[in-house]
Amino acid sequence: MQIITGKQAADLIKNGSMVAVGGFVGFSVPEEILTAMEEKYLASGTPNNLHVVWCAGIGDRADRGMNHFGHAGMVAKIYAGHLGLAPKLGRLVAEEKVECFIIPQGVVVHILRAAAGGKPGILTHVGLKTYADPRVEGCRANKITRGDVVELMNVGGKEWLFYKSFSPDAAIVRGTTSDTKGNISMEKEAVFLEQITMASAVKNNGGIVIAQVERVTEHGTLKPQHVKLPGILVDYVVVASPENHCQSFMCPEYNPAFSGETRVPVDSLLAMPLNERKVCARRAALELTAGALVNLGIGVSEGVANIVAEEGVADRITLTIESGTISGIPAGGLGIGGSTNPDSIIDQGYQFDFYDGGGVDIAYLGLAEADRHGNLNVSKFGGRVVGPGGFINISQNAKAVIYCGTFTAGGLRTRVADGRLHIEVEGKSRKFINQVEQITFSGEYAASVGQKVMFITERAVFVLRKEGMVLTEIAPGVDLEKDILARMDFRPVIAEDLREMDARIFRDQAMGLKL
């Protein structure tokens, strides 16, 4: 192992290389090395024509993370699970300047594991009937993307998707402490992710592994149980400057409650104001049962964590994030991926093994746009490629999936008072439309496996049944025709027992949630 600078690390990346980058939103991002690569490209035009692989979204929607690669000519092809946090690259994809395969996040993790083991790829049901299916879009994000990454196969009389392995030449990963032989611990990291998987895939392909760390210690001072990335997989170590090694993009300061070093009282988390987001989260929380194992997605669904904390029942369920955290209270915004007070942090690949096998009881996910067939789109809007992240793995495999979001978007303003919902300004954009732009969740697939599917908004609740989208509940204070049906592109089935949503949801005091 050799200790080098970020600039020297950038010099090691050859033109046309396939580079795998670790990170999750703003956690465990090797920012020092990515910054150096951008600076070198802007100064010299190298490295260029890179093929880049990453799993979760990495970035701050502005300049950090994968945004460092957002220059025409620097990247030729992308294989990733999410682009929304890297709009500079997203624009190049939308402008047909960069080829791009958007692959379900958990599938990317497992492809890297297959590559590490010398396997040709992975066989999975994840992505069937969605845009990832080769009968639909085959994961292609734009018209210029060539080749195939996924094939439809019939094995044992069932349909499966076969995703082909990558052969990365370099891996850029991150830890906390390296010893002088390259053994790396991650004691200050909030997540472990796919670091060892990525490094193994690269080493077994004859490539180089560069790890960014906070500090270096003598060999023999790290406990073997704490080494998450063994030195046999690490070629170079970069000691980062503090500003390029923050625990997350959410805040520059280290939070020991994310890494499990300390625990903080959950009542220190701020209570949500009583607005449309809280109404959605409260109604969603009513679907919880004692002992449920839950996944929380991004957006309005994040509020479920706040509700269970406010109601004092956080210890009755287990909240998880696909990044690998188990239990605790998941963070929101640019803190997505980390949890306050986790009981356990495992590698992302193991978490997706558990998710893909049906281990999640209830998944709470965001509601962007839905159609009459129960299909949902969270991955592409107006030609702008966002990607699903772990959405497809989670939504296809949870025993129940509940989509949470406001009924309309774009300027919606509501008020909750006197136990009623008042719509003061209607949103400009409809979310319930005839046909979604891209199928990230297939209502047809959900029906075929008997999955429970709900759509919860501040004014209406729908259940997906064999007859289609069924309206089952409306908020007190809203008009069925004016505020709901007139704001949809299709007419849902109206349940015979249509009722008002639970009155407790609309009162400015604890609901008394019991699990």
SULURFEN-V488592 format. One record per residue. N is the residue number from 1. RES is the residue in one small letter. PHI is phi in whole degrees, -180 to 180 (* if undefined). PSI is psi in radians with two decimals (none if undefined). Layout:
# SULURFEN-V488592
N/RES/PHI/PSI, N/RES/PHI/PSI
This chain:
# SULURFEN-V488592
1/m/*/2.46, 2/q/-126/2.35, 3/i/-89/2.20, 4/i/-134/3.04, 5/t/-92/2.92, 6/g/-60/-0.68, 7/k/-62/-0.73, 8/q/-66/-0.60, 9/a/-63/-0.74, 10/a/-62/-0.61, 11/d/-67/-0.36, 12/l/-81/-0.30, 13/i/-86/2.06, 14/k/-87/2.68, 15/n/-57/2.41, 16/g/79/0.04, 17/s/-69/2.68, 18/m/-96/2.06, 19/v/-115/2.21, 20/a/-100/2.29, 21/v/-122/2.29, 22/g/-92/2.80, 23/g/143/2.83, 24/f/-144/1.82, 25/v/57/-1.75, 26/g/-116/0.11, 27/f/-94/2.46, 28/s/53/0.64, 29/v/-91/2.20, 30/p/-78/1.15, 31/e/-62/-0.62, 32/e/-59/-0.76, 33/i/-74/-0.72, 34/l/-64/-0.69, 35/t/-62/-0.77, 36/a/-64/-0.64, 37/m/-66/-0.72, 38/e/-64/-0.81, 39/e/-60/-0.71, 40/k/-67/-0.72, 41/y/-63/-0.76, 42/l/-65/-0.53, 43/a/-85/-0.60, 44/s/-128/-0.18, 45/g/81/0.15, 46/t/-133/2.66, 47/p/-73/2.58, 48/n/-131/2.97, 49/n/51/0.69, 50/l/-75/2.59, 51/h/-103/2.12, 52/v/-118/2.37, 53/v/-122/2.26, 54/w/-149/2.84, 55/c/-98/-1.33, 56/a/-81/2.93, 57/g/-63/2.41, 58/i/-130/1.94, 59/g/155/3.14, 60/d/-123/0.30, 61/r/65/0.30, 62/a/-141/-1.54, 63/d/-124/-0.32, 64/r/-95/3.07, 65/g/66/-2.36, 66/m/-72/-0.12, 67/n/-64/-0.39, 68/h/-62/-0.36, 69/f/-96/0.11, 70/g/-83/0.95, 71/h/-129/2.30, 72/a/-56/2.19, 73/g/101/-0.44, 74/m/-72/-0.68, 75/v/-120/2.35, 76/a/-102/-0.58, 77/k/-150/2.52, 78/i/-123/2.41, 79/y/-126/1.87, 80/a/-152/2.87, 81/g/-95/-0.32, 82/h/-159/2.37, 83/l/-116/-0.20, 84/g/-60/-0.48, 85/l/-86/-0.07, 86/a/-124/1.19, 87/p/-62/-0.43, 88/k/-65/-0.69, 89/l/-74/-0.66, 90/g/-58/-0.67, 91/r/-65/-0.69, 92/l/-65/-0.63, 93/v/-67/-0.81, 94/a/-63/-0.55, 95/e/-86/0.15, 96/e/61/0.62, 97/k/-104/-0.24, 98/v/-137/2.28, 99/e/-70/2.58, 100/c/-155/2.24, 101/f/-109/2.10, 102/i/-99/1.94, 103/i/-115/2.44, 104/p/-48/2.37, 105/q/-54/-0.84, 106/g/-65/-0.53, 107/v/-68/-0.71, 108/v/-60/-0.78, 109/v/-58/-0.81, 110/h/-73/-0.51, 111/i/-63/-0.75, 112/l/-63/-0.65, 113/r/-67/-0.68, 114/a/-63/-0.74, 115/a/-61/-0.68, 116/a/-62/-0.59, 117/g/-92/0.16, 118/g/71/0.42, 119/k/-94/2.69, 120/p/-74/-0.25, 121/g/162/-2.83, 122/i/-128/2.58, 123/l/-109/2.13, 124/t/-153/2.79, 125/h/-87/-0.20, 126/v/-64/2.12, 127/g/107/-0.18, 128/l/-57/2.36, 129/k/69/0.08, 130/t/-102/-3.08, 131/y/-61/-0.37, 132/a/-71/-0.43, 133/d/-62/2.30, 134/p/-63/-0.29, 135/r/-77/-0.20, 136/v/-109/-1.47, 137/e/-124/-0.23, 138/g/62/0.55, 139/c/74/-0.01, 140/r/-72/2.30, 141/a/-94/-0.29, 142/n/-155/3.13, 143/k/-75/-0.45, 144/i/-84/-0.14, 145/t/-69/2.13, 146/r/-106/2.79, 147/g/86/-3.10, 148/d/-133/2.43, 149/v/-113/-0.19, 150/v/-143/2.47, 151/e/-127/2.59, 152/l/-87/2.29, 153/m/-131/2.69, 154/n/-114/2.02, 155/v/-129/2.15, 156/g/63/0.52, 157/g/80/0.15, 158/k/-123/2.66, 159/e/-82/2.40, 160/w/-138/2.81, 161/l/-110/2.32, 162/f/-108/1.97, 163/y/-99/2.27, 164/k/-81/2.60, 165/s/-71/2.72, 166/f/-97/2.90, 167/s/-131/1.29, 168/p/-70/2.55, 169/d/-96/-0.38, 170/a/-149/2.58, 171/a/-126/2.38, 172/i/-119/1.92, 173/v/-127/-3.07, 174/r/-151/2.54, 175/g/-143/-2.90, 176/t/-101/-0.95, 177/t/-127/2.35, 178/s/-115/2.44, 179/d/-89/3.11, 180/t/-72/-0.06, 181/k/-107/0.12, 182/g/88/0.08, 183/n/-71/2.28, 184/i/-124/2.28, 185/s/-103/2.89, 186/m/-134/0.75, 187/e/-65/-0.43, 188/k/-101/0.03, 189/e/-85/2.50, 190/a/-83/-0.32, 191/v/-144/2.68, 192/f/-102/-0.50, 193/l/59/-2.47, 194/e/-110/0.46, 195/q/-57/-0.86, 196/i/-70/-0.60, 197/t/-64/-0.81, 198/m/-61/-0.82, 199/a/-63/-0.71, 200/s/-64/-0.74, 201/a/-61/-0.73, 202/v/-71/-0.81, 203/k/-60/-0.73, 204/n/-75/-0.13, 205/n/-101/0.12, 206/g/80/0.29, 207/g/-96/-2.94, 208/i/-116/2.57, 209/v/-118/2.18, 210/i/-117/2.19, 211/a/-116/2.27, 212/q/-93/2.34, 213/v/-136/2.99, 214/e/-88/-0.56, 215/r/-159/2.88, 216/v/-125/2.41, 217/t/-127/2.95, 218/e/-68/2.58, 219/h/-60/2.38, 220/g/98/-0.15, 221/t/-92/-0.27, 222/l/-89/2.37, 223/k/-71/2.37, 224/p/-55/-0.62, 225/q/-66/-0.35, 226/h/-94/-0.17, 227/v/-79/1.98, 228/k/-96/-0.33, 229/l/-134/1.81, 230/p/-68/2.61, 231/g/-60/-0.43, 232/i/-64/-0.29, 233/l/-101/-0.06, 234/v/-113/2.20, 235/d/-97/-0.70, 236/y/-137/2.58, 237/v/-126/2.31, 238/v/-113/2.13, 239/v/-88/2.01, 240/a/-85/2.72, 241/s/-72/2.64, 242/p/-55/-0.68, 243/e/-68/-0.35, 244/n/-104/0.25, 245/h/-138/0.62, 246/c/-69/2.66, 247/q/-59/-0.65, 248/s/-153/2.91, 249/f/-76/-0.20, 250/m/-67/-0.68, 251/c/-156/2.61, 252/p/-75/-0.34, 253/e/-89/2.56, 254/y/-70/2.29, 255/n/-111/1.80, 256/p/-67/-0.29, 257/a/-74/-0.33, 258/f/-77/-0.67, 259/s/-86/-0.16, 260/g/90/0.10, 261/e/-68/-0.64, 262/t/-136/2.93, 263/r/-124/2.51, 264/v/-120/2.69, 265/p/-64/2.34, 266/v/-69/-0.35, 267/d/-73/-0.06, 268/s/-78/-0.21, 269/l/-75/2.42, 270/l/-68/2.39, 271/a/-72/2.56, 272/m/-77/2.49, 273/p/-69/2.68, 274/l/-80/1.65, 275/n/-138/-2.96, 276/e/-63/-0.56, 277/r/-68/-0.70, 278/k/-70/-0.64, 279/v/-58/-0.83, 280/c/-60/-0.83, 281/a/-65/-0.68, 282/r/-65/-0.81, 283/r/-63/-0.67, 284/a/-65/-0.70, 285/a/-64/-0.41, 286/l/-67/-0.25, 287/e/-85/-0.11, 288/l/-72/2.61, 289/t/-128/2.70, 290/a/-58/2.34, 291/g/84/0.01, 292/a/-65/2.45, 293/l/-101/2.14, 294/v/-123/2.51, 295/n/-112/2.40, 296/l/-113/2.29, 297/g/-95/-2.91, 298/i/-91/2.58, 299/g/103/-2.51, 300/v/-59/-0.57, 301/s/-62/-0.41, 302/e/-57/-0.51, 303/g/-63/-0.33, 304/v/-59/-0.62, 305/a/-62/-0.74, 306/n/-65/-0.69, 307/i/-64/-0.81, 308/v/-66/-0.53, 309/a/-70/-0.80, 310/e/-61/-0.67, 311/e/-85/-0.07, 312/g/73/0.46, 313/v/-120/0.29, 314/a/-59/-0.50, 315/d/-81/-0.04, 316/r/-94/-0.18, 317/i/-133/2.99, 318/t/-123/2.03, 319/l/-93/2.36, 320/t/-131/2.77, 321/i/-128/2.52, 322/e/-61/-0.31, 323/s/-63/-0.38, 324/g/124/0.03, 325/t/-85/2.46, 326/i/-128/2.21, 327/s/73/-3.13, 328/g/83/-3.02, 329/i/-113/1.93, 330/p/-62/2.47, 331/a/-82/2.87, 332/g/-116/-3.07, 333/g/58/-2.37, 334/l/-75/0.04, 335/g/-94/0.04, 336/i/-57/2.32, 337/g/112/-0.49, 338/g/-101/2.70, 339/s/-131/2.46, 340/t/-80/2.23, 341/n/64/0.82, 342/p/-68/2.59, 343/d/-82/-0.51, 344/s/-154/2.59, 345/i/-129/2.06, 346/i/-120/2.93, 347/d/-64/2.55, 348/q/-59/-0.64, 349/g/-61/-0.69, 350/y/-68/-0.64, 351/q/-63/-0.73, 352/f/-72/-0.50, 353/d/-57/-0.83, 354/f/-66/-0.76, 355/y/-64/-0.87, 356/d/-62/-0.49, 357/g/-82/0.01, 358/g/94/0.39, 359/g/-74/-0.32, 360/v/-86/2.27, 361/d/-78/-0.84, 362/i/-136/2.27, 363/a/-112/2.24, 364/y/-106/2.03, 365/l/-129/2.87, 366/g/-73/2.69, 367/l/-116/1.83, 368/a/-97/-1.11, 369/e/-149/2.48, 370/a/-132/2.69, 371/d/-121/-3.12, 372/r/-63/-0.39, 373/h/-89/-0.01, 374/g/84/0.17, 375/n/-74/2.60, 376/l/-129/2.51, 377/n/-121/2.16, 378/v/-130/0.18, 379/s/-119/-0.27, 380/k/-154/2.23, 381/f/-138/2.08, 382/g/58/0.58, 383/g/84/-0.15, 384/r/-82/2.09, 385/v/-85/2.16, 386/v/-108/-0.87, 387/g/96/2.77, 388/p/-90/-0.28, 389/g/58/-2.34, 390/g/-88/0.11, 391/f/-55/-0.80, 392/i/-69/-0.80, 393/n/-55/-0.79, 394/i/-73/-0.88, 395/s/-68/-0.56, 396/q/-77/-0.34, 397/n/-117/-0.24, 398/a/-68/2.56, 399/k/-63/-0.62, 400/a/-136/2.44, 401/v/-127/2.28, 402/i/-124/2.05, 403/y/-93/2.26, 404/c/-122/2.31, 405/g/177/2.94, 406/t/-70/2.73, 407/f/-70/-0.65, 408/t/-128/2.99, 409/a/-134/2.92, 410/g/83/1.21, 411/g/95/0.12, 412/l/-58/2.31, 413/r/-135/2.18, 414/t/-127/2.94, 415/r/-141/2.37, 416/v/-108/2.07, 417/a/-155/2.59, 418/d/57/0.55, 419/g/71/0.34, 420/r/-135/2.74, 421/l/-98/2.21, 422/h/-114/2.12, 423/i/-92/1.86, 424/e/-88/-0.72, 425/v/-136/2.15, 426/e/-77/2.54, 427/g/-67/2.59, 428/k/-79/-0.44, 429/s/-111/2.39, 430/r/-85/2.52, 431/k/-105/-0.42, 432/f/-101/1.77, 433/i/-122/3.00, 434/n/-67/-0.74, 435/q/-149/2.22, 436/v/-71/2.69, 437/e/-67/-0.65, 438/q/-144/2.44, 439/i/-90/1.81, 440/t/-94/-0.50, 441/f/-131/2.26, 442/s/-100/2.03, 443/g/-63/-0.60, 444/e/-63/-0.77, 445/y/-65/-0.73, 446/a/-59/-0.74, 447/a/-65/-0.63, 448/s/-68/-0.43, 449/v/-106/0.06, 450/g/71/0.58, 451/q/-81/2.48, 452/k/-80/2.21, 453/v/-132/2.24, 454/m/-129/2.66, 455/f/-125/2.02, 456/i/-114/2.15, 457/t/-123/3.12, 458/e/-71/-0.30, 459/r/-125/-0.20, 460/a/-154/2.62, 461/v/-125/2.28, 462/f/-120/2.60, 463/v/-123/2.37, 464/l/-86/2.07, 465/r/-127/3.08, 466/k/-61/-0.47, 467/e/-84/-0.05, 468/g/120/-2.71, 469/m/-77/2.12, 470/v/-114/2.14, 471/l/-80/2.08, 472/t/-113/-0.46, 473/e/-144/2.58, 474/i/-131/2.71, 475/a/-77/2.55, 476/p/-63/2.34, 477/g/102/-0.19, 478/v/-102/2.67, 479/d/-98/2.19, 480/l/-55/-0.87, 481/e/-73/-0.89, 482/k/-73/-0.76, 483/d/-95/-0.26, 484/i/-121/-1.20, 485/l/-62/-0.66, 486/a/-72/-0.22, 487/r/-103/0.23, 488/m/-120/2.61, 489/d/-82/-0.20, 490/f/-137/2.80, 491/r/-99/2.06, 492/p/-75/2.93, 493/v/-73/2.30, 494/i/-95/2.11, 495/a/-62/2.46, 496/e/-62/-0.56, 497/d/-103/0.63, 498/l/-52/2.29, 499/r/-138/2.96, 500/e/-80/2.59, 501/m/-64/2.72, 502/d/-52/2.23, 503/a/-62/-0.48, 504/r/-62/-0.46, 505/i/-62/-0.52, 506/f/-104/0.30, 507/r/-109/2.50, 508/d/-86/0.97, 509/q/-157/2.92, 510/a/-56/2.53, 511/m/-76/-0.37, 512/g/76/0.69, 513/l/-63/2.22, 514/k/-120/2.31, 515/l/-121/none
